[in-house]
Amino acid sequence: MRRFLFMVVGGVVVVLALFFMYRYYFVFGRGVKAGELNYFVEKGYVFKTYEGRLIQSGYRSKQPGALQSNEFQFSVVDERIAQRLMSSSGKFVELHYKEYLGAVPWRGFSNFIVDSVITVKDVVY
């Protein structure tokens, strides 16, 4: 009986571990987003994470003749990338990101984790 109980508990632990790995560490997608870096901050009480918002403009609105902007909220894990983005607020940036199915507190509040900065340019109006 003990052996059966041990196998059942062990199987449940393995299934939960696989679910956790799939939900929080499986890279669901990769991509590039470009736009004006609205803000980039370090925040958090226990886990200090870097969070940012990118404003993408030029999307068509449902109303004729109007433009709609779109926000891309992201997190950054790498300190080197965070320092580069800290000095790029208000500039046009292209960011490469990984999309996860869920967010964990030590990685940031967003499912989108920026892993590299492709370009940084001044905004031309």
C-alpha positions in Angstrom: 0.0 0.0 0.0 2.8 2.4 0.8 4.5 1.8 -2.5 1.2 2.5 -4.4 0.7 5.8 -2.4 4.4 6.8 -3.0 3.9 6.2 -6.8 0.6 8.2 -6.8 2.1 11.1 -4.9 5.3 11.0 -7.0 3.2 11.0 -10.2 1.2 14.0 -9.0 4.4 15.9 -8.2 5.9 15.2 -11.6 2.7 16.2 -13.4 2.5 19.5 -11.4 6.2 20.2 -12.1 5.7 19.6 -15.9 2.6 21.9 -15.9 4.6 24.6 -14.0 7.5 24.3 -16.5 5.1 24.5 -19.5 3.0 27.3 -18.1 5.8 29.6 -16.9 9.0 28.6 -18.8 7.9 27.4 -22.2 8.5 30.2 -24.8 5.2 30.5 -26.6 6.3 33.0 -29.2 9.1 35.4 -30.3 8.8 38.7 -32.1 9.9 42.3 -32.6 7.9 45.4 -31.6 8.9 48.9 -32.6 7.6 52.2 -31.2 8.3 55.1 -28.9 9.5 54.1 -25.4 7.0 55.8 -23.1 8.5 54.8 -19.8 10.9 52.3 -18.3 11.2 51.8 -14.5 12.5 49.4 -11.9 9.8 48.5 -9.3 8.7 45.9 -6.8 8.8 45.3 -3.1 10.3 41.8 -2.8 11.4 41.1 -6.4 12.9 44.2 -8.2 11.9 44.0 -11.8 12.2 46.3 -14.8 8.9 47.2 -16.5 8.3 49.3 -19.6 5.7 50.5 -22.0 6.2 51.0 -25.8 3.7 53.2 -27.7 3.1 51.9 -31.2 1.4 54.5 -33.4 -0.2 54.4 -36.8 -2.8 51.7 -36.5 -6.1 52.3 -38.2 -9.0 53.1 -36.0 -12.6 51.9 -36.5 -13.5 55.5 -37.2 -12.6 56.7 -40.7 -9.7 59.1 -40.9 -8.5 58.5 -37.3 -5.4 56.9 -36.0 -5.2 54.7 -32.9 -2.1 54.0 -30.8 -1.3 50.6 -29.3 0.6 50.0 -26.1 3.1 47.1 -25.6 3.8 46.5 -22.0 7.0 44.4 -21.3 9.5 43.3 -18.7 13.2 43.0 -18.8 15.4 40.5 -16.9 18.9 41.3 -18.2 20.6 44.2 -16.3 22.6 45.3 -19.4 19.4 45.7 -21.5 17.7 47.5 -18.7 20.5 50.1 -18.4 20.3 50.7 -22.2 16.6 51.2 -22.1 16.8 53.5 -19.0 18.8 56.0 -21.1 16.4 55.6 -24.1 13.1 56.9 -22.8 11.3 59.0 -25.4 13.2 57.5 -28.3 12.1 55.1 -31.1 13.2 51.6 -30.2 13.0 48.2 -31.8 12.8 45.4 -29.2 13.1 41.6 -29.6 10.9 39.7 -27.1 9.9 36.3 -25.9 6.3 35.6 -25.0 5.5 33.2 -22.2 2.1 31.7 -21.2 2.3 33.1 -17.7 4.2 35.6 -15.6 6.2 34.8 -12.5 7.0 37.5 -9.9 10.8 37.3 -10.2 10.7 37.7 -14.0 8.3 40.6 -14.1 4.6 41.5 -14.3 4.3 40.9 -18.1 4.2 37.8 -20.2 6.5 39.6 -22.7 10.2 39.5 -21.8 12.5 41.7 -23.9 15.8 39.9 -24.5 17.5 42.3 -26.9 17.4 45.9 -28.2 17.7 46.0 -31.9 17.9 49.7 -32.6 17.5 53.0 -30.8 16.8 56.2 -32.8 15.7 59.7 -32.0 12.0 60.4 -32.7 11.5 62.6 -35.7 8.3 64.5 -35.9 
